[in-house]
Amino acid sequence: MRSGTELPTLLILACFLYTIPAKALEFGEVVDKARALAEQKYEQPPEVPGFLRDLDYREYQSIRFNPEASLWREGLSLFRVMMVPPGNFYTHTVKLNEIDATGVRPITFDKTAYSFPNDLAKRLPPDLGHAGFKLTYPLGEGTEQNQFLVFAGASYFRGVGADNSFGLSARGIALNTGLPSGEEFPSFIEFWLERPGGSSDRVRVYGLLNGPSVAGAYRFDIKPGSTTRIDVSAELFFRSDVEQPGLAPLTSMFYYGENTVRPVGEWRPQVHDSDGLLIHDAGSGEWLWRPLVNPSRLKLSYLQINRLGGFGLIQRDTAFHQFEDAEARYDLRPSAWVSPRPGWSDGEVVLVEIPTDSETNDNVVAFWKPKGGASKGEHRKLDYTLSFGGKDVAGQETGSAVNTFVGDGDRTGGGDAANAFRIIVDFAGGPLDALKPDAAVVGSASIGSGGDGAEVLEHYVEFIEADNNWRLSMLVRPGKGTDTVLRGQLLLDDKPVTEVWTYSLSEAARIRQGGS
């Protein structure tokens, strides 16, 4: 029989076991697994039974995980783990493991942790497995658990900040996205989840990735909050040459917005998860903004910079009236920002925009393409910080473009130039907020490479008191170039006070022609 002083001691020891850092797995071990995989012939993960793959979206969504069955619920950790069931487009399972102070053990499948529609549960194999997992954490002031990060499907993972709902995704890697040869989708095949201590606000996850052309090891150090930040370390081993490896890729949806044609029959003002690509050139100090479009044909843009400071897909439209969608709540969708850490090679930011006729397709991808692609046998290391949060997630201090409007240049309010466009860009924020309405702000407007006869006929700047914005108005006549890019910026005393806004005149032509 224990004395009265022994029980508290045992409780303290038990708490200590769940607060010391786990050392049962090191990143180097995952790297060794990836290296060994790359030396073997690729084997595709086995698919789950056909009746699960054949579930439609609504049937699959009716499968519910019971939060009471969450991993780590019984301990002191503030984090919980909910499992994702296979089915629908989650066509194969992944191995999940837990790491704690006692070692590494598999997270086994338990169908009693789910509620299933009809008699689906009876048909499930007892060792079916999981398609992924969701991390939860109390993002508010209380103890309520909030989902903030989901790993499921190929190499995709989605994150949010405290004030967001889920939207765009990140990926472990993107291969040959947008190329005629076809895209390859490597998958995470195994994860290790390291149990955090009771007072920790961080959690670590390891991932093992495999695909026909590459195997990789990943370490994710994750801190949720108003902005959820993930320090990513990856080591990649290429089985074959890859023409266009996409590193730190982001995937989103843009159906239509203020700068595009609204599809026939749509009553909502806009529908998109992100409305622009933002790039910071740390070499020149320039910030560049490219409003997204839903193109008439596949569109790849290769954006050259001196030294990458970061890039991201941003949702700047965050007011409900800009969407009026009470169900989808596009106004709450997160932005994502990639900040490279030392060691990145020379390369360029690539933006892929794919035509879509609905909001159910992710049709926008942005990533870093290293110079020269990737070669068979190559070993590449990559470290970066990925942030999910509000529209200011990049930490940009310049003024930014908040509206882009396009119309004819030969009608009332547009001008009197035939075959020209009137393009309006509203800027706000940064140093603009401190200026008086009569400040000597001037505009810069120019045609980029490939203009082939395009010209800026006029441009001027005015302060719009009703919106507290500075408006750059441009009258532009397109040339013969098929992908002419227009650039605009605001300056004060010959110094930039805003980012550089860019837009394709071919998209302006589509608006004038009614989207054809």
DASUL-V45248 format. One record per backbone hydrogen bond with DSSP energy under -0.5 kcal/mol. NH is the residue of the N-H (numbers start at 1). CO is the residue of the C=O. Records with the same first field share a line. If there is no record, write none. Layout:
NH->CO + CO
//
This chain:
6->3
7->3
9->5
10->6
11->7
12->8
13->9
14->10
15->11
16->12
17->13
18->14 + 15
19->16
20->16
29->26
30->26
31->27
32->28
33->29
34->30
35->31
36->32
37->33
38->34
39->35
40->37
48->91
52->49
53->49
54->50
55->52
60->56
61->57
62->58
63->60
64->62 + 115
66->113
67->65
69->66
70->67
71->81
73->70
75->72
80->136
81->71
82->134
84->132
87->90
88->52
90->87
91->89
93->46
94->130
95->189
97->191
98->105
99->193
100->103
103->100
105->98
107->96
108->106
113->110
114->111
115->64
120->117
122->119
123->119 + 120
124->120 + 121
128->125
130->94
131->84
132->84
133->151
134->82
135->149
136->80
137->146
139->137
146->137
148->135
149->135
150->158
151->133
152->150 + 156
153->131
156->153
157->170
158->150
160->148
162->225
164->161
165->332
167->168
169->251
170->157
171->249
172->155
174->246
175->184
176->174 + 244
177->244
179->176
182->179
184->175
186->184
187->210
188->154
189->208
190->208
191->95
192->206
193->97
194->192 + 204
195->99 + 193
200->197
203->222
204->194
205->220
206->192
207->218
208->190
209->216
210->187
211->214
215->237
216->209
217->235
218->207
219->233
220->205
221->219 + 231
222->203 + 220
223->229
228->388
229->223 + 227
230->386
231->221
232->230 + 384
233->219
234->382
235->217
236->380
237->215
238->378
239->213
240->213
242->374
246->174
247->245 + 368
248->172
250->366
251->169
252->364
255->271
256->271
260->257
263->261
266->263
271->256
273->253
274->253
275->314
276->314
277->290
278->312
279->288
280->310
281->279 + 286
282->280 + 307
283->307
285->281
288->279
289->500
290->277
291->289 + 502
292->275
295->293
299->353
301->351
303->301 + 349
304->302
305->347
309->280
310->280
311->338
312->278
313->336
314->276 + 312
316->314
318->316
322->319
323->320
324->320
326->324
329->325
332->329
333->330
334->165
335->389
336->313
337->387
338->311
339->337 + 385
340->338
341->383
344->341
348->369
349->303
350->367
351->301
352->365
353->299 + 351
354->363
361->358
362->360
363->252 + 361
364->252
365->352
366->250
367->350
368->247
369->348 + 367
370->368
371->346
373->370
374->242
377->238
378->375
380->236 + 378
382->234
384->232
385->339
386->230
387->337
388->228
389->335
393->390
395->392
399->497
400->428
402->426
403->426
405->424
407->422
409->420
414->411
415->411
417->409
418->416
420->417
421->476
422->407
423->421 + 474
424->405
425->472
426->403
427->470
428->400
432->429
433->430
434->431
435->432
439->436
441->439
442->491
444->489
446->487
448->485
451->448
454->451
455->477
457->455 + 475
458->475
460->473
462->471
464->469
465->463
467->464
468->464
469->464
470->427
471->462 + 469
472->425 + 470
473->460 + 471
474->423
475->458
476->421 + 474
477->455
478->419 + 476
480->452
481->451
484->481
485->449
486->503
487->446
488->501
489->444
491->442
492->495
493->440
495->492
497->490
498->490
499->399
500->287
501->488 + 499
502->289
503->486
505->484
507->504
508->504
509->505
510->506
511->507
512->508
513->509
514->511
515->510
//
